[in-house]
C-alpha cells in the first residue's frame, strides 16, 4: 500500500497488524474490525488531499469548473463564493 494512503488510514483510526508471527506484517490493515466511522474519516482526508493538490496546481477556475469537480466526487463545494478560485485554509473543512 502507498505510504500516503497508509498515513491517511492510520490518521482515520484503522488498526494495522503489528509484528505477530501469524499476521501478514505491520504494513497491513487488520480487517477484523468494523470501520464505518473510520472509512468516512478516511474518505474526507483523502478528498482533502485531492483538494489541496488541486489548490497547489491550479490558480484560476470558473465556478462551473469547481462545482463540476466537486459534484464528480459527490461533494458539496464550500470553497468559493465568487467566480474565481481562492484557496481555502483547511481542505478538510471544505467537505460535507
RODREN-462181 format. One record per residue (C-alpha): residue number from 0; residue in three letters; x, y, z. Coordinates in nm, 3 decimals, padded with zeros to 5 digits. Example, Ala and Ser with C-alpha at 12.3 -4.5 7.8 and 13.67 -1.06 7.14 Angstrom:
<pts>
PT_0_ala_01.230_-00.450_00.780
PT_1_ser_01.367_-00.106_00.714
</pts>
This chain:
<pts>
PT_0_unk_00.000_00.000_00.000
PT_1_unk_00.119_00.352_-00.081
PT_2_unk_00.280_00.527_00.220
PT_3_unk_00.048_00.829_00.189
PT_4_unk_-00.259_00.603_00.189
PT_5_unk_-00.125_00.420_00.496
PT_6_unk_-00.075_00.753_00.670
PT_7_unk_-00.435_00.859_00.595
PT_8_unk_-00.568_00.520_00.711
PT_9_unk_-00.372_00.548_01.035
PT_10_unk_-00.495_00.906_01.096
PT_11_unk_-00.851_00.783_01.034
PT_12_unk_-00.826_00.517_01.303
PT_13_unk_-00.773_00.199_01.102
PT_14_unk_-00.588_-00.065_01.302
PT_15_unk_-00.275_-00.213_01.145
PT_16_unk_-00.129_-00.553_01.218
PT_17_unk_00.170_-00.547_01.444
PT_18_unk_00.451_-00.797_01.405
PT_19_unk_00.256_-01.105_01.516
PT_20_unk_00.412_-01.425_01.389
PT_21_unk_00.084_-01.533_01.225
PT_22_unk_-00.001_-01.194_01.075
PT_23_unk_00.077_-01.056_00.729
PT_24_unk_00.302_-00.777_00.863
PT_25_unk_00.278_-00.431_01.012
PT_26_unk_00.201_-00.254_00.686
PT_27_unk_-00.139_-00.425_00.651
PT_28_unk_-00.475_-00.314_00.789
PT_29_unk_-00.640_-00.563_01.025
PT_30_unk_-00.981_-00.603_00.862
PT_31_unk_-01.121_-00.786_01.167
PT_32_unk_-01.292_-00.468_01.288
PT_33_unk_-01.590_-00.262_01.178
PT_34_unk_-01.461_00.053_01.009
PT_35_unk_-01.775_00.253_00.922
PT_36_unk_-01.668_00.571_01.106
PT_37_unk_-01.303_00.531_01.007
PT_38_unk_-01.393_00.489_00.640
PT_39_unk_-01.591_00.816_00.645
PT_40_unk_-01.296_00.992_00.812
PT_41_unk_-01.056_00.836_00.559
PT_42_unk_-01.273_00.949_00.269
PT_43_unk_-01.276_01.307_00.399
PT_44_unk_-00.899_01.310_00.447
PT_45_unk_-00.847_01.158_00.101
PT_46_unk_-01.074_01.417_-00.060
PT_47_unk_-00.892_01.692_00.131
PT_48_unk_-00.563_01.566_-00.014
PT_49_unk_-00.709_01.591_-00.363
PT_50_unk_-00.841_01.941_-00.297
PT_51_unk_-00.506_02.050_-00.156
PT_52_unk_-00.331_01.912_-00.464
PT_53_unk_-00.569_02.097_-00.697
PT_54_unk_-00.525_02.418_-00.498
PT_55_unk_-00.149_02.394_-00.532
PT_56_unk_-00.158_02.327_-00.906
PT_57_unk_-00.437_02.548_-01.040
PT_58_unk_-00.476_02.919_-00.983
PT_59_unk_-00.790_03.009_-01.177
PT_60_unk_-01.104_02.808_-01.235
PT_61_unk_-01.455_02.917_-01.315
PT_62_unk_-01.727_02.844_-01.061
PT_63_unk_-01.879_02.588_-01.300
PT_64_unk_-01.545_02.404_-01.327
PT_65_unk_-01.505_02.397_-00.950
PT_66_unk_-01.863_02.275_-00.900
PT_67_unk_-01.808_02.004_-01.161
PT_68_unk_-01.500_01.871_-00.979
PT_69_unk_-01.689_01.853_-00.650
PT_70_unk_-02.006_01.701_-00.792
PT_71_unk_-01.799_01.435_-00.969
PT_72_unk_-01.697_01.309_-00.624
PT_73_unk_-02.040_01.362_-00.468
PT_74_unk_-01.913_01.651_-00.256
PT_75_unk_-02.060_01.991_-00.186
PT_76_unk_-01.843_02.285_-00.291
PT_77_unk_-01.766_02.508_00.005
PT_78_unk_-01.450_02.666_-00.139
PT_79_unk_-01.561_02.982_-00.311
PT_80_unk_-01.845_03.226_-00.330
PT_81_unk_-01.711_03.422_-00.627
PT_82_unk_-01.645_03.320_-00.988
PT_83_unk_-01.269_03.283_-00.931
PT_84_unk_-01.088_03.015_-00.736
PT_85_unk_-00.946_03.113_-00.400
PT_86_unk_-00.753_02.867_-00.179
PT_87_unk_-00.913_02.755_00.145
PT_88_unk_-00.734_02.749_00.479
PT_89_unk_-00.816_02.389_00.572
PT_90_unk_-00.926_02.150_00.296
PT_91_unk_-01.098_01.917_00.546
PT_92_unk_-01.344_02.198_00.624
PT_93_unk_-01.448_02.205_00.259
PT_94_unk_-01.611_01.864_00.263
PT_95_unk_-01.963_01.798_00.384
</pts>
